[in-house]
């Protein structure tokens, strides 16, 4: 007799089980299981379960564990199974219905409404024998008839004391009995790890837990299963028949393309064609577009319409039109969609594919039918507005965001399990430090690679138990969240195709992640928030505010001399995709003179093709001849100086050289990149035959094919490189032409990151832009431009609450005159808002210097101002801010104090900004030394081995041991111009190790060295300057 498992809960059910698919399948195979049912509390993990079982030749069944409410105070746990395809659809609706209810209960009337095609198993318990529950069971009998079963469990072989009475009841009500057993973990010894998983989910530590003991809920072997029910084998057979009768088919190949709302009698294909040709005229600014554009547009429309994607393009075009109408900045394009002329004509992208030689087949290949994938970048603060628009237009039932699951990573599981073990917080911190900071590291890897970690674990039995438990739980799904970009749109209510749950802002969330949503044929669209677009928009608003000039990013000249000068100098801090040190060096090497050079740099600066940057640079500079792999390839490779850079070039080579259609060429590119021997040989044969037919020698054909194979991995989609290079160029243009506005926006974006903010301030100062101190009268909550300089933001002052700043800015708008003094500010804010904690950082930062008093006096007067505000205006409602009654109380005088020393003033700045703004202590200290010959700014101009004498403040110390075990250090020094790395070898470091520490000012003598293109100082002597 074969075995079936009617009630398995999988680990997809978020810490309610520890059964993983990779363990479950081999176990089921070893027991020769005929069928198995997944019965989770939601339909999480359904498709992977289904496909894995099908692949293993085991019959999969879909179930759901539900708490059904029969009356206000009474509910019953039920197991609902899909018996037919209709029942499966009802299960989707039941799971969705529960998941959008706060109490997660399913009202009985809802279950009755969704009962068709479903069967119900009642897990037995003693409470079923109570009279009111018997009446509920009778209701179920009337609804489900023969599809209602009494599920009898004998976990661990134990027969419950009430089993006989339940059997008697089932005979009375003519309900069949079947054997069930809920499996929550794989093996008996996994019970402890399961208990910990439940503790993590509930947040209740093990020693405080009141969990019901479930120590027999493991996966029984076929022998155990039969042994438990040896006196009632008919129940096992009933279970078997029950599962085998559940016949649901999920592997249907169909797509659910959303529909664009049209007027009666209109066809999406006709509307798309009309809009596309109107858009073409608009884009080319002519009523008679040339033949090349017309033919390309007609070809694309024919492909799009024949594939049934007209509605999709109209939908994307519509929400892009909405974004434009609301002044929401969108990206120029992303990925392969920039290859489409239709997308360009509909203003979905801003890239003219013909101008840049982009191939439509890279986006939609008529010879390989796939769903279209247009990903859109939006200003990240406005992305949700567009999603809301789509949800409102197409209806809440048709639109959802996509779920994603967080798993227990090595550090997370180590910490969570330790917390459940009641480890001290210091121990938790230490565990985090002992596990190496390596992306994707496993606990076993950490144990193998870290001696301190091993030693710590082995020192105590409880730690060994902790480690083994953490390993068992590592990688399990822990929590659900919303995917950063994915949105699905369905022509029918989503619950017909995919289970949903409550999301955010009135938009549902799918219960399945992106891959599974696409597997069932739903169309996924990516609405991405791109921070660099937000920065671009901020710069544009700033320029408009200061210059009264509106920048249209699509009309920026692509040949601006200042922009290319900036790029050639590698002056690209803050510029999208071009700001890493390596990219700066690549730009200096290539020395861009045209837009396509930026495209090439973006495509080449990746592992692999990076090695061709010097070749590209030398050929561009005419320092070496441009060598074509074959003369016929010149039209294709001319723009990249004979170097294959783009995937599109590989496709064009196959098209031109071997006579492939562009569609076939794309299939070749995809196949070759997989590097499978049989595929390579098969494709080579087709390529060589095609080339020979075109009149090329076989040997030459093989050489060109070998070239394609070599570059298939390296090739980058030109469409994506072009689209993103537009953003890079736009930011470079703004930096070159409006530097103050550019830096102000970047500084606003860096608020909260003092290190980044300081670097931007240094760079702005080097460009001759002054940074004006914060001002209670003039500063905003962002960095602003004043007369070509930058006014410091109030938000960047540490310790001042944001609501307090909002209040100040709002008051300034209401008041006709600026705040007169500290007392006027205090009364304006009222006694309830004006307090020392919020006002002190403003004084220390210099924001209240506007009142003409020394900062020491202002600090001494805070208490008097507080008392004055409490007396005159205790709270905002007390009296009208501008009434003459305020004057009746008179105004106190400032509490005069000795002027604050410069050194303390700078310390206050460091405290409130995280760095020095008005002056740097190093500048004051440098004046005491006679023979200083360098600063961090001057060092970069010096040759290697130049001897330097420099004063700097220690920013950070990184200590290491040499191979001999001696200590040496890398110390980062800072002055008012920037930072420099210094190296102290063991002998030098040994002389200073006792007193060097962060924020100490030192005098250094040493020689200049260059490492990886960066300047550093090899220290000969270091002296304490203070």
PATOR-157825 format. One record per residue (C-alpha): residue in three letters; z, x, y. Coordinates in pm, whole numbers, plus 50000, padded with zeros to 5 digits. Each point is the difference from the previous one (the first is absolute). Example, Ala and Ser with C-alpha at 12.3 -4.5 7.8 and 13.67 -1.06 7.14 Angstrom:
% PATOR-157825
ALA507805123049550SER499345013750344
***
This chain:
% PATOR-157825
UNK500005000050000UNK498995013850339UNK502395001250294UNK499714985250351UNK502155005950310UNK500324967550201UNK502165011850292UNK499565034950143UNK500975007750355UNK498185031050132UNK501055025750258UNK497534984050244UNK502784974350055UNK501735023550250UNK503065015049825UNK500584969249781UNK498615019349702UNK499325036249907UNK497134993049756UNK496945019850109UNK496504992949872UNK499535036049882UNK503024995649768UNK499374963849905UNK496465003449862UNK500735028049746UNK503094980749884UNK498024967549951UNK497335019349809UNK502615016849779UNK501434965649913UNK496504985949940UNK500744972550255UNK497464972050006UNK500914985050338UNK502305006650292UNK501004979750308UNK500975014050338UNK502614977050153UNK501075013450342UNK501574981250292UNK496755005450197UNK496505008449887UNK500385036350107UNK498245023449757UNK498054972549823UNK496525015650003UNK501055035049883UNK501984983149718UNK497064978349904UNK497445028150000UNK502265024549814UNK500664975049719UNK496354990149973UNK499055036749976UNK502615005149726UNK498654970249803UNK503154979050052UNK499824963750117UNK501474997650355UNK501854969250121UNK501064991750357UNK503374984850068UNK502434994950285UNK503804997850007UNK500964972250241UNK503154982350118UNK499024963050017UNK502004976550221UNK500524965149853UNK502514987450256UNK501835013350303UNK502695016949789UNK498265005449666UNK497335024449895UNK498815014849671UNK498375033349914UNK496624993549835UNK497225021849861UNK496544987150098UNK496935012649814UNK496304995750079UNK498234984749699UNK496594995450159UNK498035013150297UNK501134969050191UNK503595007549903UNK499575035650129UNK498814986350336UNK503074977750008UNK502185030149922UNK498515017650306UNK501004969850209UNK503494997749847UNK500695036950064UNK498714996250358UNK502044968550059UNK503245017049890UNK499275031650199UNK499544982250332UNK503264980449962UNK503185015950132UNK502094989049700UNK497245009749752UNK500694967949805UNK497174978449865UNK500614962550050UNK499404980649676UNK497404977550163UNK497935031050089UNK500125012249640UNK498984965649881UNK497045000950243UNK498945034549873UNK500674992849630UNK496424996649874UNK499005028849774UNK503565013749992UNK502655000749730UNK503745002550063UNK502705017249796UNK503634991150072UNK502255030349937UNK503014985349826UNK503505000750142UNK503154979649947UNK499494981250329UNK496934982649849UNK502404978849795UNK501414983750316UNK498844964650056UNK498255005250335UNK497995029149860UNK498924979249700UNK498484974950244UNK498105028550169UNK498675011149660UNK498844964449933UNK498035001050328UNK498325031949879UNK499144984349664UNK498244971550184UNK497965025050203UNK499265028249754UNK500104980549667UNK499205024549718UNK499745028950246UNK503775001350044UNK502025023649780UNK503645008749949UNK500265038250013UNK502755013049772UNK501185035550049UNK502035021549761UNK500295032450198UNK501255028049777UNK500004975449707UNK502894979950145UNK499844962349945UNK501574980450284UNK502794975249928UNK497984971050144UNK496705007249819UNK500564972049744UNK500604974050271UNK496865011650188UNK497924996949682UNK501404965149947UNK499134990750359UNK496465013149961UNK499564978249686UNK501284969750190UNK497565005850287UNK497205011349765UNK499725034350166UNK498835029149787UNK502175031149977UNK498635035550030UNK501535034449992UNK500275018250334UNK501645032150117UNK499905013150356UNK499165037350001UNK501275018050311UNK499905036549886UNK498295019049721UNK502745014849782UNK503664992349941UNK500995032950169UNK498084989850319UNK502604973350077UNK502015022450231UNK496915009650203UNK499114962950021UNK503514992250132UNK499555026850268UNK496604985450095UNK501614965850046UNK502805015750204UNK497435016850229UNK498204966850049UNK503154980150071UNK501695028250195UNK503184995949793UNK501405032949865UNK500635003249627UNK503805000050034UNK499854968150210UNK497404981949788UNK500594965749850UNK496674999149815UNK499734978849684UNK499895024049706UNK496455002449865UNK500365028949756UNK497754984449735UNK496994992650222UNK497985029249861UNK496614998049823UNK500784992149635UNK497835014949726UNK497994976149782UNK502605005149725UNK502934991750231UNK498154969850140UNK499474986149646UNK503555008949895UNK501494980850293UNK498164968149897UNK499835005049623UNK501564965749937UNK497534982450236UNK496615017549956UNK498334967850119UNK501305007550353UNK498265033849993UNK496804983549882UNK500364973850276UNK500265028550256UNK496925016249852UNK497964968050012UNK501304992750350UNK498775033550138UNK496694999449815UNK499324965150138UNK500295013650353UNK496335007450065UNK499365012050353UNK497025021250104UNK500395021950309UNK497005022949967UNK497494980050200UNK497525019550208UNK499654980450321UNK500505005750369UNK501574975550242UNK498125007050322UNK501574983350304UNK497914975550202UNK499405001450375UNK500354965650164UNK496544987750108UNK498574968350146UNK498504975249758UNK496555010449882UNK500445036750099UNK499655028149746UNK502075031650032UNK496895021249927UNK498074984350290UNK502905003150243UNK500575036549902UNK496305008450044UNK499914983450342UNK503185017450121UNK498855033849865UNK496644999050182UNK501684988050322UNK502445028849966UNK497175024949941UNK498354990050328UNK503345003450176UNK500735034149845UNK496545014250079UNK499864981550334UNK496504986849935UNK498434966949895UNK497555018949776UNK501945024149774UNK497805026849841UNK498614996149650UNK502335025749836UNK503104980650106UNK498444966249915UNK499035011249648UNK503415015549933UNK501754968450121UNK497764977449788UNK500625021949693UNK503804999550047UNK500034962450057UNK497924994749685UNK502515020349794UNK503074983650159UNK498624964849959UNK498795005549642UNK503475012549905UNK501624969350156UNK501915019050269UNK498734982250314UNK503254980450044UNK502025032149970UNK498085016850286UNK500374969050218UNK503774999249933UNK500445036750096UNK497764995850304UNK502064969850108UNK503405017049991UNK498515030850170UNK498734976650274UNK503534985750027UNK501445035350035UNK497505008050275UNK500774967450184UNK503705009349999UNK499315036150112UNK501275013749667UNK498435034149955UNK498305004849662UNK498745031649835UNK496335010550009UNK499824995549622UNK501565013249684UNK498635011749666UNK496554990049879UNK499754967850207UNK498895021550297UNK496715004149805UNK499064963650061UNK497684989950282UNK501074963749949UNK503625010350062UNK498905018650316UNK497984970150126UNK502964976549940UNK502335023750194UNK502045006149684UNK499345037450040UNK498995021150299UNK497835024749806UNK496204997850012UNK499145009949641UNK496385008850080UNK501015023650280UNK502165019749754UNK497864996849687UNK502514978649808UNK498934982849677UNK500744963349945UNK500125005049620UNK503105021550044UNK501654967450109UNK498234973149793UNK497865011649712UNK497604973249870UNK499925019049669UNK503784999049956UNK501514966850104UNK503485004550148UNK502034980050247UNK499415010750360UNK502885019450150UNK500225000250379UNK503255015850111UNK500904994950365UNK502315020850218UNK501974981950269UNK502495010550264UNK503085000649778UNK502074978250234UNK497384971949995UNK498875000749634UNK502264970949904UNK498464978450277UNK496615002349828UNK501504992049658UNK501734969650155UNK496664988850145UNK498345002149657UNK502904981049837UNK499804972350261UNK496214997249983UNK499674998449621UNK503334983549923UNK503345012749872UNK499074991149640UNK496915022450007UNK501335032150156UNK502655024249877UNK501115035450048UNK500255021749690UNK503205010549829UNK500815035849912UNK502845012749783UNK502365028750072UNK501195019449698UNK503125020249928UNK498885035450086UNK502025030049879UNK502185001950314UNK500324962350034UNK501044994249639UNK502385029850007UNK501694985950310UNK500044963449886UNK501405007749656UNK502605023750150UNK501084972250236UNK500474976349705UNK502065027149829UNK502194999750313UNK499285036550084UNK501335011650339UNK497595000250298UNK500245038250014UNK498805001249639UNK497084977150084UNK498975023350282UNK500335030349774UNK497844984049727UNK497254993950257UNK500115036550102UNK499965012549640UNK496774981149920UNK497085020050147UNK498014983550280UNK496724998549809UNK497774969450017UNK500014980649673UNK502555022749829UNK501724985049694UNK503675004349910UNK499025020049693UNK497875023250216UNK502915003850241UNK502325008149709UNK497595026149861UNK499195016650334UNK503414999750172UNK502765021549850UNK502704986350240UNK499034964349898UNK500285008749628UNK503345017750048UNK501434970550194UNK498944974749733UNK501255020249704UNK503455005150157UNK501214964449926UNK499374973249735UNK499834971950257UNK497235019050179UNK498085003449673UNK500274962349948UNK498944994650360UNK496945022449951UNK498904983649674UNK500404965250153UNK498075009750314UNK497175014049785UNK499774967049810UNK499674980350325UNK497765024550187UNK496654985050098UNK501044963549948UNK498824975250267UNK502944994950236UNK498914978350289UNK497054980950142UNK498555004750348UNK496824992150190UNK496935022349966UNK499265018050325UNK496484986250033UNK498824976549724UNK499264963350069UNK498324975649759UNK497924970150100UNK499074973649743UNK497534970750011UNK502494978549806UNK503814998650034UNK501305033949882UNK502354984549743UNK496924990549797UNK499355037049938UNK503105020650072UNK503744993250025UNK501455002950351UNK503435003050158UNK501644998150342UNK498745027050237UNK500515006650371UNK498974981350316UNK498914969549802UNK497475019349790UNK500404999949622UNK500165030849779UNK498185003249668UNK502245007049698UNK497435025049875UNK499125033450158UNK496575009250132UNK498315011549681UNK501044968649811UNK498974977150286UNK496535015849992UNK499874997549619UNK500214962050016UNK497024999650238UNK501694994950337UNK498575018050300UNK502375024450164UNK499605010550363UNK501865028650162UNK501464994050346UNK501295034550086UNK502235009250290UNK498905033750142UNK502505016550234UNK497285020950165UNK498274968250117UNK503314989550155UNK500145033750179UNK496384996050116UNK500824965550137UNK503135013450174UNK497975027950164UNK497344975150111UNK502624977150159UNK501605030250170UNK496615011350142UNK499344965050127UNK503444999050165UNK499645034050171UNK496225002450061UNK498984963150006UNK497305009749749UNK499444981349672UNK498815022249715UNK497554983749757UNK500345022349695UNK496534990149876UNK498415013050320UNK501665034250014UNK497235026550023UNK499745020149677UNK498945031450187UNK502955005050237UNK500255037450080UNK503784999550062UNK500594983649663UNK498015025949805UNK501675028250192UNK503404986449897UNK498874997149636UNK498595035549994UNK503345013150125UNK501824981249720UNK502064982250267UNK500454969849773UNK503724992649987UNK500314962249985UNK496354994249906UNK499374978549694UNK499145020649689UNK499575032350200UNK503555010950081UNK501045021449700UNK500015037850047UNK497315003549732UNK497774974450172UNK500495017450336UNK498845032749843UNK497014982549840UNK499004985850341UNK500265034350163UNK497875014449720UNK497304973250004UNK500084996250382UNK498644964150020UNK497204993350246UNK499024965049883UNK501604969549844UNK498615007349651UNK501985032749997UNK503214979550022UNK498764978149714UNK499305031249791UNK503445015350077UNK501714967749896UNK498034999949674UNK500335037349923UNK503705004850075UNK501254991149651UNK500825020449689UNK496725011249845UNK497414995650276UNK502295019450237UNK498485032149861UNK496674990450166UNK501474998350353UNK499265037350069UNK496424995849865UNK499444969350218UNK501475018350303UNK497915031849953UNK496794980549949UNK500684977850300UNK500645031250213UNK496765015449864UNK501995028849851UNK498414994649659UNK496744983349896UNK500004963849886UNK499045001049632UNK498824967549843UNK500554995349624UNK496394988249996UNK497544995450292UNK499574962849918UNK503704994650075UNK499695012150361UNK499764965350163UNK503214990149818UNK502075031750052UNK498715011250340UNK502844984050199UNK502625017949784UNK498205033749997UNK499104998749632UNK503574991549886UNK500484967949797UNK502844982550182UNK499554962649940UNK499654976949701UNK497054984150178UNK498155033549986UNK500405000849621UNK498544964849984UNK497085009650227UNK499255030949788UNK499784978749684UNK497814975050187UNK497615025250151UNK499915025649720UNK500194978649684UNK498584967350130UNK503234980849937UNK500594968550202UNK502915004250239UNK501944976249773UNK499295021649693UNK500905030850202UNK503424985050079UNK500554993049629UNK499055036449930UNK502515012350261UNK502794978949852UNK499185010049641UNK499725037350072UNK503295001350190UNK501834989449680UNK498885032749833UNK499634985249649UNK497735022449791UNK497954972249836UNK499524982850336UNK498945032750167UNK497425006949728UNK498694964350011UNK499675000550380UNK498425034649996UNK497294987849764UNK499194970350229UNK500125021950313UNK497765027549859UNK497454974749866UNK499904983050339UNK499595033250185UNK497195011149767UNK498254966650067UNK500335007850371UNK498185032849934UNK502915025149999UNK500375027149734UNK502584992649729UNK502035031550076UNK500244991550370UNK501074964549904UNK502795013949780UNK501185022850283UNK500114971150250UNK501834978549743UNK502555028149949UNK500484999950378UNK500704962549994UNK502535004549718UNK501765027450195UNK500244980150322UNK500674965249854UNK503775005950023UNK499775016050345UNK497824974150167UNK501784978250254UNK498744965450106UNK498125006750322UNK500554963850108UNK503775005150004UNK499735034450163UNK497794985850279UNK502254969750061UNK503225020050018UNK498365027750203UNK499424973950270UNK503784995650029UNK500475037950003UNK497365003650271UNK501404971550210UNK503465015449998UNK498585034550080UNK498004984650289UNK503134983950144UNK502005032149961UNK497305020450173UNK499384975550286UNK503354982250046UNK502585025249876UNK503064985350175UNK499314965149860UNK499315015049657UNK503285019349989UNK502014970850141UNK498794977649715UNK500715026749738UNK503485005750143UNK500714962749981UNK498875000849637UNK502275030349933UNK503114983050145UNK502785004349747UNK498615033449883UNK501385025750248UNK498305029549830UNK496534984350025UNK500714987750352UNK501045034850114UNK496785015549860UNK497924974350189UNK501955006550322UNK499435037649962UNK496284995049945UNK499724976250297UNK501805025150223UNK497575027249887UNK497214977150127UNK501664998650341UNK501494965449952UNK503564997050130UNK502554979049813UNK501994980250254UNK503654993249918UNK500994964749897UNK500604976850296UNK502004967950018UNK497494987850260UNK496695011949859UNK500295006649625UNK498804973949754UNK500774995949629UNK496895020949935UNK498775032950147UNK497864992450306UNK497615019450222UNK500905005850366UNK497615019350221UNK498575019749709UNK503475008249861UNK502074982749733UNK503164980350070UNK502595002949723UNK500704968049805UNK503404982650003UNK499584992749627UNK499995037349920UNK503555004250132UNK502375001949705UNK502954976349985UNK498684972850232UNK499604966949811UNK496524984250028UNK501354965650109UNK501795018050286UNK496725016150111UNK498184966749970UNK502624984950228UNK499545027650263UNK496194996950000UNK500264961850026UNK502475002750291UNK497685023850187UNK497264973749987UNK502374973350138UNK501505021150280UNK498095003250325UNK501615033950077UNK500775029249766UNK503625004549882UNK501875014850299UNK502615019349808UNK502115000349683UNK502064970150122UNK496914979050071UNK498695008549650UNK503374990349847UNK500154966350177UNK496344992549925UNK500645005749629UNK503384981650016UNK503325011249858UNK499054988449651UNK496985023549982UNK500955030050216UNK502025023849784UNK500685037349974UNK498435003749655UNK496574988850125UNK500145014250353UNK501265035249925UNK496805011549820UNK497964987150297UNK502095021050239UNK499945031049780UNK496214997249965UNK499504999350378UNK498714964150007UNK502584990750270UNK499255030350222UNK498034974150201UNK503344990050159UNK500215034250172UNK503315010049845UNK500845029149771UNK500274991249632UNK503685010749997UNK500774974650276UNK498094972649820UNK501905006649675UNK503314999550189UNK499094966550163UNK499054980649683UNK503504985649957UNK500134987950361UNK496564984049961UNK501134982549680UNK503054985450180UNK497884989450295UNK497494981949777UNK502824982749806UNK501514987750325UNK496844989350184UNK497894988049709UNK501805000149664UNK496994985049820UNK496434989650075UNK500884963250039UNK502855006350246UNK497974998050321UNK496555004650140UNK499095036749999UNK498524998050347UNK502604978050173UNK501845012750307UNK503354994549823UNK499555033649829UNK500405016550340UNK503374983350063UNK501695023549754UNK498795031350183UNK498825030749814UNK502155028949869UNK499235036250081UNK498735026449759UNK502645022149835UNK498795033950123UNK500095029249753UNK498945036750000UNK496255004449932UNK499165003149634UNK499215036249894UNK496355006749902UNK501005010249649UNK501884967349940UNK497164980450156UNK497625015049743UNK502454992749719UNK500054963550109UNK496194999549990UNK500015014049645UNK502544973449905UNK497994970850144UNK496425011649926UNK500425022949699UNK498445028550205UNK500085015750349UNK497824983350263UNK500625012450356UNK500555036349906UNK500655019649683UNK503205020649953UNK497765028649884UNK498375000850347UNK503465004450159UNK500955026749745UNK496715019050032UNK500775007550366UNK502935022149887UNK497735023749805UNK497865026650167UNK497325009749747UNK498924967349837UNK496255002649936UNK499174967749815UNK500534962649968UNK498894977149718UNK496974990650214UNK498985036550063UNK500455011149636UNK496904982149871UNK497815022050223UNK501435032749860UNK498445021649731UNK501635006649663UNK502715027250006UNK500604995550375UNK503645007850083UNK501764970650166UNK503334993450171UNK500784963150020UNK502904976450066UNK500194967449801UNK502314972949873UNK500474996849624UNK498484966849891UNK500345003649622UNK500985025749734UNK498475001149650UNK501775024749773UNK498465012949674UNK500645027549745UNK497555028049928UNK499045010149646UNK502835025550017UNK502444971750080UNK500515010450364UNK500264974350278UNK497324997850269UNK499134972450248UNK497254982450192UNK501344989650340UNK498104976650231UNK500495009350368UNK499394976550292UNK499535004950373UNK498664977450275UNK496395006749891UNK500214993449628UNK501205015249673UNK499335031149792UNK500995009649646UNK501915032549950UNK500625018649674UNK503235019449942UNK499835022849697UNK503235006849805UNK501245030150203UNK499474982750339UNK501334966749877UNK503115016449858UNK500875012850350UNK499944965250156UNK500914976649712UNK503584996350123UNK499164984850337UNK496464984749999UNK500004962050023UNK497874971950140UNK499894995650382UNK501125036250058UNK497915019750252UNK498915034349873UNK498165030750125UNK497415012349749UNK497935031649967UNK497265001349739UNK496295002449921UNK497334972949992UNK498594989849664UNK497504972849903UNK500564979349687UNK497644971849896UNK498595000450354UNK503444995050157UNK501815025050223UNK503395013249891UNK502395028250093UNK501335025449754UNK503445006150149UNK501275035650052UNK503184990450190UNK501654967250096UNK502814998550256UNK502314971550097UNK498984992450359UNK502924977250085
***
